Structure formats: structure tokens, C-alpha cells
Amino acid sequence: MDFQSIKERLAQWRDNSLDASEGLLPRTLVILLAVYLLIAVFVGIYWSLMPGNFSVKDNAVVMADAQGQQVVIGSTTTSALIRVTSTLLDKPGGFLSNDILPPGLWLDNMPSWEYGVLIQSRDLTRALRESFSRSQSQSKEDIDLAKAEPSLNFSRDSWAVPASESEYRSAIEYLNNYLGRLEDQGNTRSQFYARSDNLRYWLKIVESRLGSLSQRLSASVGQRRLNTDLAGDAVARQSTYAPGELEVKTPWTEIDDVFYESRGAAWALLHFLKAIEVDFAEVLENKNALVSLQQIIRELEATQETVYSPMILNGSGFGVLANHSLVMASYISRANAAIIDLRDLLSQG
């Protein structure tokens, strides 16, 4: 075999190798992409599992022991707030609302659930700062609660510096500082005042939130509503004209988002009310309102039942298919009505 023949065979072998490698690379990339997507699907399913309930009493004891303190009035409510807020960051997958990569990018049910929990946590933190920790309207606010509220109200979709998670971690640290001073028997400047007027202040916020959720859930099937914005005041006016009858309907792309936002809000509120039952026990018993609070808790517990359908159904009110939003609205509405009754009881002498 001469040198020219060897050279030609080497060139042919090289060309064949290049052709093979050019065909192998795309196939490898396709296989790797398919494996990644498959793994992402299963990870996404795992990350979408809703956290379970916890005992607010046990949680308060554990947190007090961790700081070498004892449970006092306000410990259970503050500890529940810390635990609920921490769950947003420490559950499987962490905080997903600001994810920009799969599988978190594809998920919308869990971020909606997170938003419902976050709103309730913000409201309770606000009540702690403005009402529960202050004896009078002109009392000095707690320094840590004054920092916790703006940190917890930071945007939930920030993934860069500062990330949402870092701000929420800071809020949890401030709440822990407040809890530590609250349980310190030698520190009399940090207080939690379990009074009926303080409780009514927070319940008013909760009432507003649940009323809005109930309306949005009910609008899943669409309905025409009379405009009652100015009802009850003959001389009331508003900035711009609004028709006397409105057609309200939640877009079909947002139906499951509203459902899971309501589910998250109910989950957080369920634990907060159980904590309130402990810290405000004497106030509720004195007003004969304990059973009313327990009824609210029972209604909210029903919102956490397992959803066996693979998707949130949106059948008509009396149609063949179920309407999960209307079922959720029923529980939320009854809880809201019971909160209104509870506020009335607390306002009585």
C-alpha cells in the first residue's frame, strides 16, 4: 500500500468520524433534555404538595425552649406567625414565587398558595406592630416589629439583590427578637396586650380579606351584580361614574390561582386563629365568644380537605361537573360571616 492510499483512508476515516459525531451530538442533547424535563416534572409535583398543619401550642413551647424562656401571653400567636412565615421559605422547593427557571417557573398553584399565606402573615405582622404590642394609640411602637413589617411587605417576585427570601428571613429574625424580649421576664417594655379591642382591630382586616376572596371565588361562573358601592348613604359620591349593574367573572386562566390563593390564606389564618384562641382565652370566655371562634376554625379546616381532582373544575352552579371555587367560597363565606358575628360579640360590654 503506497503512501497516497494510506492518506486517503485516513481522510475517509476522519470524515466518517466527524459525520458520526455530528449525528451523535444532537441525539445526546435531545436525550439529556428529555431526562431533564422528566425529572423537572416529578420535582414540580413534589414541590406542589401543600404543607400540613401543625400544633400552635407545641410550636410555642418548642420556640420558647429554644430561647431558654417560658410561654407567656402572646407567645403562641407570635410563634405561629414565625412558623407560618418560615414555612414559605423552608418547605420543599423553598419560595417559588420568584423562580425564573424550571420547574419553579412552570408552577402557578404553589406561588398562588404562597401569596395567600404571605398576605395573612403581613396582616398579622401589621396588627402586631400597630395594635397587639401597644397599650394605647400614642404608645411607642416596638422597634423590631417596626422593621419586620416593611421587610415582610417586600415584593415577592424579586430574585436579584435583594432577593425576596433574604428580606423575609430578615422579617423572621426581627419577629424572633420580639418574641425573645416578650418572653424575657426581666424586660417589661416588650408586651402583647390581649384585649378585645386589639382583637377586633385584626379581625376587621381578616373580614375584609375573606370578603374579597369570597367574591372572587364566586365569580368563577360569572354573575351580574347590582352596584352597591354607595349603598347606605344618600349623599355619598365617588370619583368617576360606575354603571348600576356590573358583570363580574374571573378569567378562566386565573380560576385555579384564586382557588389556591384562598387555600393558602385559609391555611395561615387557621393557625393564627388557633393561636388567638390560646392567647385571648380569657377575653373570649368573658365575652362568651369562644364557641364562635371555634366555629370559624372548623369552617377553615374544611378548606384544607384533599382535592382529589387532578385539576380545579369550574362547572356551572348546578351543572354536571363540580365547581371547586364555589365550594371553597361557601366555606370562606361562612367563616367570614362568623368573624362578623365574633366582632359584634367582642364589642359588647
Contacts in CASP RR format, 6 or more apart in sequence:
PFRMAT RR
TARGET T0000
AUTHOR 0000-0000-0000
METHOD contacts of the structure
MODEL  1
MDFQSIKERLAQWRDNSLDASEGLLPRTLVILLAVYLLIAVFVGIYWSLM
PGNFSVKDNAVVMADAQGQQVVIGSTTTSALIRVTSTLLDKPGGFLSNDI
LPPGLWLDNMPSWEYGVLIQSRDLTRALRESFSRSQSQSKEDIDLAKAEP
SLNFSRDSWAVPASESEYRSAIEYLNNYLGRLEDQGNTRSQFYARSDNLR
YWLKIVESRLGSLSQRLSASVGQRRLNTDLAGDAVARQSTYAPGELEVKT
PWTEIDDVFYESRGAAWALLHFLKAIEVDFAEVLENKNALVSLQQIIREL
EATQETVYSPMILNGSGFGVLANHSLVMASYISRANAAIIDLRDLLSQG
37 102 0 8 1.000
40 102 0 8 1.000
40 103 0 8 1.000
40 106 0 8 1.000
41 103 0 8 1.000
43 103 0 8 1.000
44 103 0 8 1.000
44 104 0 8 1.000
44 106 0 8 1.000
44 107 0 8 1.000
46 92 0 8 1.000
47 92 0 8 1.000
47 93 0 8 1.000
47 94 0 8 1.000
47 96 0 8 1.000
47 103 0 8 1.000
47 104 0 8 1.000
47 107 0 8 1.000
47 110 0 8 1.000
48 107 0 8 1.000
48 109 0 8 1.000
48 110 0 8 1.000
49 92 0 8 1.000
50 113 0 8 1.000
50 263 0 8 1.000
50 264 0 8 1.000
50 267 0 8 1.000
50 304 0 8 1.000
51 87 0 8 1.000
51 91 0 8 1.000
51 267 0 8 1.000
52 267 0 8 1.000
52 304 0 8 1.000
53 267 0 8 1.000
53 270 0 8 1.000
53 271 0 8 1.000
53 304 0 8 1.000
54 83 0 8 1.000
54 271 0 8 1.000
56 76 0 8 1.000
56 79 0 8 1.000
56 80 0 8 1.000
56 83 0 8 1.000
56 271 0 8 1.000
56 274 0 8 1.000
56 275 0 8 1.000
56 278 0 8 1.000
57 76 0 8 1.000
57 278 0 8 1.000
59 76 0 8 1.000
59 79 0 8 1.000
59 80 0 8 1.000
59 83 0 8 1.000
60 71 0 8 1.000
60 75 0 8 1.000
60 76 0 8 1.000
60 79 0 8 1.000
60 80 0 8 1.000
60 275 0 8 1.000
60 278 0 8 1.000
61 71 0 8 1.000
63 75 0 8 1.000
63 79 0 8 1.000
63 82 0 8 1.000
63 83 0 8 1.000
63 179 0 8 1.000
64 70 0 8 1.000
64 71 0 8 1.000
64 75 0 8 1.000
64 79 0 8 1.000
64 183 0 8 1.000
67 179 0 8 1.000
67 180 0 8 1.000
67 183 0 8 1.000
69 180 0 8 1.000
69 183 0 8 1.000
69 184 0 8 1.000
70 183 0 8 1.000
70 185 0 8 1.000
71 183 0 8 1.000
72 182 0 8 1.000
72 183 0 8 1.000
72 192 0 8 1.000
73 192 0 8 1.000
73 194 0 8 1.000
73 279 0 8 1.000
74 132 0 8 1.000
74 182 0 8 1.000
74 192 0 8 1.000
74 194 0 8 1.000
74 279 0 8 1.000
75 179 0 8 1.000
75 182 0 8 1.000
75 183 0 8 1.000
75 192 0 8 1.000
75 279 0 8 1.000
76 275 0 8 1.000
76 278 0 8 1.000
76 279 0 8 1.000
77 124 0 8 1.000
77 128 0 8 1.000
77 132 0 8 1.000
77 192 0 8 1.000
77 272 0 8 1.000
77 275 0 8 1.000
77 276 0 8 1.000
77 278 0 8 1.000
77 279 0 8 1.000
78 128 0 8 1.000
78 175 0 8 1.000
78 178 0 8 1.000
78 179 0 8 1.000
78 182 0 8 1.000
78 192 0 8 1.000
79 179 0 8 1.000
79 275 0 8 1.000
80 271 0 8 1.000
80 272 0 8 1.000
80 274 0 8 1.000
80 275 0 8 1.000
81 121 0 8 1.000
81 124 0 8 1.000
81 125 0 8 1.000
81 128 0 8 1.000
81 175 0 8 1.000
81 272 0 8 1.000
81 275 0 8 1.000
82 172 0 8 1.000
82 175 0 8 1.000
82 176 0 8 1.000
82 179 0 8 1.000
83 271 0 8 1.000
84 117 0 8 1.000
84 120 0 8 1.000
84 121 0 8 1.000
84 268 0 8 1.000
84 271 0 8 1.000
84 272 0 8 1.000
85 117 0 8 1.000
85 121 0 8 1.000
85 152 0 8 1.000
85 168 0 8 1.000
85 171 0 8 1.000
85 172 0 8 1.000
85 175 0 8 1.000
86 172 0 8 1.000
87 117 0 8 1.000
88 94 0 8 1.000
88 95 0 8 1.000
88 114 0 8 1.000
88 117 0 8 1.000
88 118 0 8 1.000
88 121 0 8 1.000
88 168 0 8 1.000
89 95 0 8 1.000
89 165 0 8 1.000
89 168 0 8 1.000
89 169 0 8 1.000
89 172 0 8 1.000
93 104 0 8 1.000
94 165 0 8 1.000
95 114 0 8 1.000
95 156 0 8 1.000
95 164 0 8 1.000
95 165 0 8 1.000
95 168 0 8 1.000
96 104 0 8 1.000
96 107 0 8 1.000
96 110 0 8 1.000
96 111 0 8 1.000
96 114 0 8 1.000
97 111 0 8 1.000
97 114 0 8 1.000
97 115 0 8 1.000
97 156 0 8 1.000
97 157 0 8 1.000
97 164 0 8 1.000
98 156 0 8 1.000
98 157 0 8 1.000
98 158 0 8 1.000
98 159 0 8 1.000
98 163 0 8 1.000
98 164 0 8 1.000
98 165 0 8 1.000
99 105 0 8 1.000
99 107 0 8 1.000
99 159 0 8 1.000
100 159 0 8 1.000
108 256 0 8 1.000
108 257 0 8 1.000
109 256 0 8 1.000
109 257 0 8 1.000
109 260 0 8 1.000
110 260 0 8 1.000
112 256 0 8 1.000
112 257 0 8 1.000
112 258 0 8 1.000
112 259 0 8 1.000
112 260 0 8 1.000
112 261 0 8 1.000
113 260 0 8 1.000
113 261 0 8 1.000
113 263 0 8 1.000
113 264 0 8 1.000
113 267 0 8 1.000
114 156 0 8 1.000
114 264 0 8 1.000
115 156 0 8 1.000
115 261 0 8 1.000
116 261 0 8 1.000
116 262 0 8 1.000
116 264 0 8 1.000
116 265 0 8 1.000
116 268 0 8 1.000
117 264 0 8 1.000
117 265 0 8 1.000
117 267 0 8 1.000
117 268 0 8 1.000
118 152 0 8 1.000
118 156 0 8 1.000
119 209 0 8 1.000
119 265 0 8 1.000
120 206 0 8 1.000
120 209 0 8 1.000
120 264 0 8 1.000
120 265 0 8 1.000
120 268 0 8 1.000
120 269 0 8 1.000
120 272 0 8 1.000
121 152 0 8 1.000
121 268 0 8 1.000
122 149 0 8 1.000
122 152 0 8 1.000
122 153 0 8 1.000
123 202 0 8 1.000
123 205 0 8 1.000
123 206 0 8 1.000
123 209 0 8 1.000
124 202 0 8 1.000
124 272 0 8 1.000
125 145 0 8 1.000
125 148 0 8 1.000
125 149 0 8 1.000
125 152 0 8 1.000
125 171 0 8 1.000
125 175 0 8 1.000
126 149 0 8 1.000
126 205 0 8 1.000
127 198 0 8 1.000
127 201 0 8 1.000
127 202 0 8 1.000
127 205 0 8 1.000
128 142 0 8 1.000
128 145 0 8 1.000
128 148 0 8 1.000
128 178 0 8 1.000
128 192 0 8 1.000
129 141 0 8 1.000
129 142 0 8 1.000
129 145 0 8 1.000
129 146 0 8 1.000
129 148 0 8 1.000
129 149 0 8 1.000
130 141 0 8 1.000
130 201 0 8 1.000
131 198 0 8 1.000
131 201 0 8 1.000
131 202 0 8 1.000
132 192 0 8 1.000
132 193 0 8 1.000
132 194 0 8 1.000
132 198 0 8 1.000
132 202 0 8 1.000
133 141 0 8 1.000
133 142 0 8 1.000
133 145 0 8 1.000
133 178 0 8 1.000
133 190 0 8 1.000
133 191 0 8 1.000
133 192 0 8 1.000
133 193 0 8 1.000
134 140 0 8 1.000
134 141 0 8 1.000
134 142 0 8 1.000
134 193 0 8 1.000
135 191 0 8 1.000
135 193 0 8 1.000
142 178 0 8 1.000
142 190 0 8 1.000
144 174 0 8 1.000
144 175 0 8 1.000
144 177 0 8 1.000
144 178 0 8 1.000
144 181 0 8 1.000
145 174 0 8 1.000
145 175 0 8 1.000
145 178 0 8 1.000
147 170 0 8 1.000
147 171 0 8 1.000
147 174 0 8 1.000
148 171 0 8 1.000
148 174 0 8 1.000
148 175 0 8 1.000
148 178 0 8 1.000
149 171 0 8 1.000
151 167 0 8 1.000
151 168 0 8 1.000
151 170 0 8 1.000
151 171 0 8 1.000
151 174 0 8 1.000
152 167 0 8 1.000
152 168 0 8 1.000
152 171 0 8 1.000
154 162 0 8 1.000
154 164 0 8 1.000
154 167 0 8 1.000
154 168 0 8 1.000
155 164 0 8 1.000
156 164 0 8 1.000
157 164 0 8 1.000
158 164 0 8 1.000
158 167 0 8 1.000
178 190 0 8 1.000
180 190 0 8 1.000
181 187 0 8 1.000
181 189 0 8 1.000
181 190 0 8 1.000
182 190 0 8 1.000
182 191 0 8 1.000
182 192 0 8 1.000
184 190 0 8 1.000
192 279 0 8 1.000
194 279 0 8 1.000
194 280 0 8 1.000
194 282 0 8 1.000
194 283 0 8 1.000
195 283 0 8 1.000
196 283 0 8 1.000
196 287 0 8 1.000
196 346 0 8 1.000
196 347 0 8 1.000
197 346 0 8 1.000
199 276 0 8 1.000
199 280 0 8 1.000
199 283 0 8 1.000
199 346 0 8 1.000
200 343 0 8 1.000
200 346 0 8 1.000
200 347 0 8 1.000
203 339 0 8 1.000
203 342 0 8 1.000
203 343 0 8 1.000
203 346 0 8 1.000
204 343 0 8 1.000
206 269 0 8 1.000
206 339 0 8 1.000
207 336 0 8 1.000
207 339 0 8 1.000
207 340 0 8 1.000
207 343 0 8 1.000
209 265 0 8 1.000
210 265 0 8 1.000
210 269 0 8 1.000
210 332 0 8 1.000
210 333 0 8 1.000
210 335 0 8 1.000
210 336 0 8 1.000
210 339 0 8 1.000
211 332 0 8 1.000
211 333 0 8 1.000
211 336 0 8 1.000
213 258 0 8 1.000
213 261 0 8 1.000
213 262 0 8 1.000
213 265 0 8 1.000
213 329 0 8 1.000
213 332 0 8 1.000
214 329 0 8 1.000
214 332 0 8 1.000
214 333 0 8 1.000
214 336 0 8 1.000
215 248 0 8 1.000
216 250 0 8 1.000
216 258 0 8 1.000
216 262 0 8 1.000
217 250 0 8 1.000
217 258 0 8 1.000
217 259 0 8 1.000
217 262 0 8 1.000
217 325 0 8 1.000
217 326 0 8 1.000
217 328 0 8 1.000
217 329 0 8 1.000
217 332 0 8 1.000
218 325 0 8 1.000
218 326 0 8 1.000
218 329 0 8 1.000
219 248 0 8 1.000
219 249 0 8 1.000
219 250 0 8 1.000
220 249 0 8 1.000
220 250 0 8 1.000
220 255 0 8 1.000
220 258 0 8 1.000
220 314 0 8 1.000
220 323 0 8 1.000
220 325 0 8 1.000
220 326 0 8 1.000
221 249 0 8 1.000
221 314 0 8 1.000
221 315 0 8 1.000
221 316 0 8 1.000
221 317 0 8 1.000
221 323 0 8 1.000
221 325 0 8 1.000
221 326 0 8 1.000
222 247 0 8 1.000
222 248 0 8 1.000
222 249 0 8 1.000
222 250 0 8 1.000
223 247 0 8 1.000
223 248 0 8 1.000
223 249 0 8 1.000
224 245 0 8 1.000
224 246 0 8 1.000
224 247 0 8 1.000
224 248 0 8 1.000
225 245 0 8 1.000
225 246 0 8 1.000
225 247 0 8 1.000
225 248 0 8 1.000
226 244 0 8 1.000
226 245 0 8 1.000
226 246 0 8 1.000
227 242 0 8 1.000
227 243 0 8 1.000
227 244 0 8 1.000
227 245 0 8 1.000
227 246 0 8 1.000
229 238 0 8 1.000
229 242 0 8 1.000
230 236 0 8 1.000
230 237 0 8 1.000
230 238 0 8 1.000
250 258 0 8 1.000
250 325 0 8 1.000
252 314 0 8 1.000
255 312 0 8 1.000
255 314 0 8 1.000
255 325 0 8 1.000
256 311 0 8 1.000
256 312 0 8 1.000
258 325 0 8 1.000
259 312 0 8 1.000
259 324 0 8 1.000
259 325 0 8 1.000
259 328 0 8 1.000
260 312 0 8 1.000
262 303 0 8 1.000
262 328 0 8 1.000
262 332 0 8 1.000
263 303 0 8 1.000
263 304 0 8 1.000
263 328 0 8 1.000
266 300 0 8 1.000
266 303 0 8 1.000
266 304 0 8 1.000
266 331 0 8 1.000
266 332 0 8 1.000
266 335 0 8 1.000
267 303 0 8 1.000
267 304 0 8 1.000
269 300 0 8 1.000
270 297 0 8 1.000
270 300 0 8 1.000
270 301 0 8 1.000
270 303 0 8 1.000
270 304 0 8 1.000
273 293 0 8 1.000
273 296 0 8 1.000
273 297 0 8 1.000
273 300 0 8 1.000
274 297 0 8 1.000
276 293 0 8 1.000
277 284 0 8 1.000
277 290 0 8 1.000
277 293 0 8 1.000
277 294 0 8 1.000
277 297 0 8 1.000
281 290 0 8 1.000
283 346 0 8 1.000
284 290 0 8 1.000
284 293 0 8 1.000
287 345 0 8 1.000
287 346 0 8 1.000
287 348 0 8 1.000
287 349 0 8 1.000
288 345 0 8 1.000
289 342 0 8 1.000
289 345 0 8 1.000
289 346 0 8 1.000
292 338 0 8 1.000
292 341 0 8 1.000
292 342 0 8 1.000
292 345 0 8 1.000
293 342 0 8 1.000
295 338 0 8 1.000
296 335 0 8 1.000
296 338 0 8 1.000
296 339 0 8 1.000
296 342 0 8 1.000
299 331 0 8 1.000
299 332 0 8 1.000
299 334 0 8 1.000
299 335 0 8 1.000
299 338 0 8 1.000
300 331 0 8 1.000
300 335 0 8 1.000
302 331 0 8 1.000
303 328 0 8 1.000
303 331 0 8 1.000
303 332 0 8 1.000
307 324 0 8 1.000
309 322 0 8 1.000
309 324 0 8 1.000
312 324 0 8 1.000
312 325 0 8 1.000
313 321 0 8 1.000
313 322 0 8 1.000
313 323 0 8 1.000
313 324 0 8 1.000
314 321 0 8 1.000
314 323 0 8 1.000
314 324 0 8 1.000
314 325 0 8 1.000
315 321 0 8 1.000
315 322 0 8 1.000
315 323 0 8 1.000
316 323 0 8 1.000
317 323 0 8 1.000
317 326 0 8 1.000
END
